[in-house]
Amino acid sequence: MKEETSMKNKGIGFSKAVDFGESGTLFEEKELAMPELTSQLDVIVKVLASAVNPVDVKMAEAYQGHDFTVLGFDGVGEVMAVGDDVLGFEPGDRVYYAGQQLRSGTNQVYQAVDSRLIAKAPANLTLSESAALLLTGITAYEILTDALGLAISEGVATGKTILIVNGAGGVGSILIQLAKFIGLQVITTASRPESVEWVKSLGADIVLNHHEDLGMQLKEFGIDQLPYIVLLHSTDKYWNLATRYIAPFGRIASIVETEGLLDMGPLKNIGAQFAWEFMFAKGNFDIRMAEQGQALAKLTDLIESGKLKTTLTKTYKGFSAETLEAAYRDVASNHMIGKVVIVY
């Protein structure tokens, strides 16, 4: 095991639930102990940039403890130390990753990360461009592979169509690109002019206005069945639409929790399937964790070959309570297009 010494760690977090409707400072800075290699599969990373995701906001708002907590999942940084069982990485490597819910997060200078979750960062992207791709990239990747049963191989799904509800957000912005790469015709939803322009720039073929009747709009395009439907917003609201338009033996996937029970009855007699995608499940239960590092390695290949582009739209410079809070507030507003990143 190789380790750096004489390093100091700083973290930014909170000790109570955060209300983003309040004014004033919501986060605090503290000096933290240096992270340790608690597993020989761990690496210590000096974090150079991180992104904020809706899950960060939800976890901050729902926090019920009193201990100082450091969140953050998307990280880009430099490997400083490696455990004895780490393969393929060494000190000095520039890596990127989406971490685990049950470990201290990226909102600190140094972080311990399971090496099975990391990959070499794309050589042709900046720190902020790389940080924008992680949790959303893995989620989009797993929607296609785990939930919909598709391979990430160019043109493999040519001739088929996917409906993505909420294409302009972080996950949707990657999912549109990956879907186009594998050959799918992409129908997505957006309403604001800037959102419509954004999803079209990513490759969306048809853009529906989610403030109007989606069923009527699908009929106008001559669409009465879809083999793949992905709900990235308001699962309850769009469930009837999904079950009405899913084709026999089609697949529906969602990442958004429901407020009530979903009626699975309409899926039975047509052999259709529904799947949840929750990218933290593999890390939370230590199941097939290496698949996420492998997914990021695949995304790196696609980025470096020009098949996939970053979804970065906003960057804050400097690691402070002020910049972190500003980024969290951006995401909490529910008006973000693409991703917001803090470069340390």
C-alpha positions in Angstrom: 0.0 0.0 0.0 1.2 3.5 -0.9 0.2 6.5 1.0 0.7 10.3 1.2 1.4 11.9 4.5 1.2 15.4 6.0 -2.1 16.2 4.3 -5.1 18.0 5.8 -8.7 17.4 5.0 -11.6 19.9 4.9 -15.2 19.0 4.5 -18.4 21.0 3.9 -21.6 19.7 5.2 -24.4 20.1 7.8 -25.6 18.8 11.1 -29.4 19.1 10.7 -31.9 18.9 7.9 -31.4 21.7 5.3 -34.3 23.9 4.1 -33.4 25.4 0.8 -36.3 27.8 1.1 -34.4 29.6 3.9 -31.9 32.4 3.4 -28.5 32.6 5.0 -25.7 30.1 5.2 -26.9 26.5 5.2 -23.6 24.6 5.1 -20.5 24.8 7.3 -16.8 24.0 6.8 -14.9 21.7 9.2 -11.5 20.2 9.3 -11.8 16.4 9.0 -9.6 13.5 9.8 -7.8 12.1 6.7 -9.8 9.2 5.2 -8.3 5.7 5.7 -8.1 2.7 3.5 -10.7 0.6 5.3 -10.6 -2.0 2.6 -7.7 -3.2 0.5 -10.0 -2.4 -2.5 -10.1 1.3 -1.6 -8.3 4.2 -3.0 -7.7 7.7 -1.5 -8.6 10.4 -3.9 -7.8 14.1 -3.8 -11.1 15.5 -5.0 -10.7 18.2 -7.7 -14.3 18.7 -8.8 -17.8 17.4 -7.9 -21.3 17.8 -9.2 -24.6 18.2 -7.4 -27.5 15.9 -8.1 -31.2 15.9 -7.1 -30.4 13.1 -4.7 -28.0 15.3 -2.8 -30.8 17.9 -2.3 -33.3 15.2 -1.2 -30.8 13.6 1.3 -30.0 17.1 2.8 -33.6 18.0 3.2 -34.5 14.6 4.7 -31.6 14.3 7.1 -32.8 13.3 10.6 -29.5 13.0 12.5 -27.3 15.5 14.4 -23.8 14.4 13.4 -21.8 16.5 10.8 -22.5 14.9 7.5 -20.7 15.3 4.2 -22.6 14.5 1.0 -21.6 14.4 -2.6 -21.4 11.5 -5.1 -19.9 12.7 -8.3 -16.2 13.2 -8.1 -13.2 13.7 -10.3 -9.7 13.7 -8.7 -6.2 12.3 -8.4 -5.4 9.0 -6.8 -3.2 9.5 -3.8 -3.1 6.0 -2.3 -4.2 2.5 -3.2 -5.1 -0.6 -1.3 -3.1 -3.8 -1.8 -5.9 -5.4 -3.8 -6.5 -2.5 -6.2 -6.0 -3.4 -9.8 -5.5 -1.0 -12.7 -5.0 2.2 -10.7 -2.0 3.9 -9.1 -1.1 7.2 -7.4 -1.2 10.0 -9.9 -4.1 8.7 -12.0 -6.9 11.1 -12.9 -10.1 9.2 -12.1 -13.8 9.8 -11.9 -16.6 8.0 -10.1 -20.0 8.1 -8.4 -19.6 7.0 -4.8 -21.8 5.2 -2.3 -24.6 6.5 -0.1 -23.2 4.9 3.0 -19.8 6.5 2.9 -18.6 10.1 3.4 -19.0 12.0 0.1 -17.1 14.2 -2.4 -17.8 17.5 -0.5 -14.3 17.2 1.1 -10.7 17.5 -0.1 -9.8 13.9 0.3 -12.1 10.9 0.1 -11.9 7.1 0.3 -13.6 5.3 -2.6 -14.0 1.7 -3.6 -11.8 1.2 -6.6 -14.5 -1.0 -8.3 -16.6 2.2 -8.8 -13.9 4.3 -10.5 -12.5 4.7 -14.0 -9.9 6.8 -15.8 -11.3 10.2 -16.5 -11.7 11.2 -20.2 -8.4 12.7 -21.5 -10.3 15.2 -23.7 -12.5 16.7 -21.1 -11.9 19.4 -18.4 -12.5 18.6 -14.7 -15.9 20.2 -14.7 -16.9 18.5 -18.0 -16.0 15.1 -16.5 -17.7 15.7 -13.2 -21.0 16.4 -15.0 -21.2 12.8 -16.3 -21.1 10.4 -13.4 -24.2 9.6 -11.4 -26.4 10.6 -14.3 -24.2 8.6 -16.8 -24.3 5.4 -14.7 -28.1 5.8 -14.2 -28.7 6.3 -17.9 -26.4 3.3 -18.7 -28.2 1.1 -16.3 -31.6 2.1 -17.5 -30.7 0.8 -20.9 -28.8 -2.3 -19.8 -30.3 -3.5 -16.5 -33.9 -2.1 -16.8 -34.5 -2.3 -20.6 -32.2 -5.2 -21.5 -30.3 -3.4 -24.2 -26.6 -3.5 -25.0 -24.5 -0.4 -25.3 -23.4 -1.2 -28.8 -23.6 1.1 -31.8 -26.8 0.6 -33.8 -28.0 -2.5 -31.9 -31.5 -1.1 -31.4 -32.0 0.5 -34.9 -35.7 0.6 -35.9 -37.0 0.8 -32.4 -38.4 3.8 -30.4 -38.0 5.0 -26.9 -40.1 7.6 -25.0 -38.1 9.5 -22.3 -40.3 11.7 -20.1 -38.1 14.7 -18.9 -35.2 14.6 -21.3 -33.6 17.9 -20.4 -32.4 16.9 -16.9 -29.1 15.3 -16.0 -30.1 11.7 -16.6 -32.2 12.5 -19.6 -29.4 14.4 -21.2 -27.2 11.4 -21.1 -29.9 8.9 -21.9 -30.9 10.7 -25.1 -27.3 10.4 -26.3 -26.8 6.8 -25.4 -30.2 5.9 -26.9 -29.2 7.5 -30.2 -25.9 5.8 -30.1 -27.5 2.4 -30.0 -29.9 3.3 -32.8 -33.2 4.2 -31.0 -35.5 6.8 -32.3 -35.9 9.2 -29.3 -39.1 10.9 -28.3 -38.8 13.1 -25.3 -40.6 15.8 -23.4 -39.8 19.5 -22.8 -41.7 22.8 -22.7 -39.4 25.8 -22.3 -37.7 27.0 -25.5 -34.3 26.5 -24.0 -35.2 22.9 -22.9 -36.5 22.1 -26.3 -33.3 23.4 -28.0 -31.2 21.5 -25.5 -32.8 18.1 -26.1 -32.7 18.6 -29.8 -29.0 19.4 -29.6 -28.5 16.0 -27.9 -30.2 14.2 -30.7 -33.9 13.9 -29.8 -36.0 13.2 -32.8 -39.4 14.2 -31.5 -40.1 16.7 -28.6 -43.5 16.7 -26.9 -44.8 19.4 -24.7 -45.5 17.9 -21.3 -47.9 20.7 -20.4 -50.2 19.5 -23.2 -51.8 16.1 -23.7 -49.0 13.7 -24.5 -51.3 11.0 -25.8 -52.8 13.4 -28.4 -49.3 14.4 -29.5 -48.2 10.8 -29.9 -51.2 10.2 -32.1 -50.4 13.2 -34.2 -47.0 11.5 -35.0 -48.8 8.2 -35.8 -47.5 6.4 -32.7 -49.9 4.0 -30.8 -47.3 1.7 -29.2 -43.8 2.0 -27.9 -41.4 -0.8 -27.0 -39.5 1.3 -24.4 -40.8 4.0 -22.0 -38.6 5.7 -19.4 -40.1 7.9 -16.7 -37.6 10.4 -15.3 -40.3 12.6 -13.7 -43.6 12.0 -11.7 -44.0 8.3 -12.1 -47.6 8.5 -10.7 -48.6 11.2 -13.1 -47.4 9.4 -16.3 -48.2 5.8 -15.3 -51.5 5.6 -17.1 -49.8 7.0 -20.3 -47.0 4.5 -20.0 -49.3 1.5 -19.6 -51.6 2.8 -22.4 -48.7 3.0 -24.9 -46.3 0.3 -23.9 -46.2 -2.4 -26.6 -46.7 -6.1 -25.9 -43.5 -7.4 -24.3 -42.3 -3.8 -23.9 -40.4 -2.4 -21.0 -41.1 0.5 -18.7 -38.4 1.9 -16.4 -38.5 4.7 -13.8 -36.1 6.4 -11.3 -38.7 8.5 -9.5 -40.4 7.3 -6.3 -44.2 7.1 -6.2 -46.7 8.6 -3.8 -49.1 5.7 -4.1 -49.3 2.2 -5.5 -48.9 1.5 -9.2 -51.5 -0.6 -11.0 -49.5 -3.4 -12.7 -52.7 -5.0 -14.0 -52.5 -3.5 -17.6 -49.0 -5.1 -18.1 -50.0 -8.7 -17.3 -51.8 -9.8 -20.4 -49.4 -8.1 -22.8 -46.3 -9.6 -21.1 -44.8 -6.1 -20.5 -42.3 -5.5 -17.7 -41.6 -2.6 -15.2 -38.2 -2.0 -13.6 -36.9 0.5 -11.1 -33.4 1.9 -11.7 -31.5 3.0 -8.5 -27.8 3.3 -9.2 -26.9 3.3 -5.5 -28.3 -0.3 -5.0 -25.1 -2.0 -6.2 -22.9 0.0 -3.9 -25.4 -0.2 -0.9 -25.5 -4.0 -1.1 -22.0 -4.7 -2.5 -23.6 -6.5 -5.5 -22.0 -6.3 -9.0 -20.2 -3.1 -8.0 -17.5 -3.5 -10.6 -20.2 -3.1 -13.3 -20.3 0.6 -12.4 -16.6 1.2 -12.9 -16.9 -0.8 -16.2 -19.8 1.4 -17.2 -17.8 4.6 -16.7 -14.9 3.1 -18.6 -17.3 2.5 -21.5 -18.5 6.1 -21.2 -14.9 7.3 -21.3 -14.4 5.4 -24.6 -17.5 7.0 -26.1 -16.5 10.4 -25.0 -13.0 10.1 -26.3 -14.3 8.8 -29.6 -16.8 11.7 -30.0 -19.9 9.6 -29.5 -21.0 11.2 -26.3 -20.6 14.8 -25.0 -20.7 16.3 -21.5 -23.9 17.7 -20.1 -22.2 20.5 -18.1 -24.1 23.8 -18.2 -22.9 25.6 -15.1 -19.6 25.8 -13.1 -18.7 27.3 -9.8 -15.0 27.8 -9.0 -13.6 27.3 -5.5 -14.5 24.8 -2.8 -16.4 26.7 -0.1 -19.7 26.7 1.7 -20.9 29.5 -0.5 -20.2 27.8 -3.8 -21.6 24.5 -2.6 -24.8 26.1 -1.3 -25.2 28.0 -4.6 -25.0 24.8 -6.6 -27.4 23.0 -4.3 -29.9 25.9 -4.6 -29.6 25.7 -8.4 -30.6 22.0 -8.3 -33.3 22.5 -5.6 -35.0 25.1 -7.9 -36.0 22.3 -10.3 -35.1 24.5 -13.3 -31.7 23.1 -14.1 -30.9 22.0 -17.6 -27.9 19.7 -17.7 -25.5 19.6 -14.7 -23.9 22.1 -12.3 -20.3 21.4 -11.0 -18.0 22.9 -8.4 -14.3 22.9 -9.3 -12.2 22.9 -6.2 
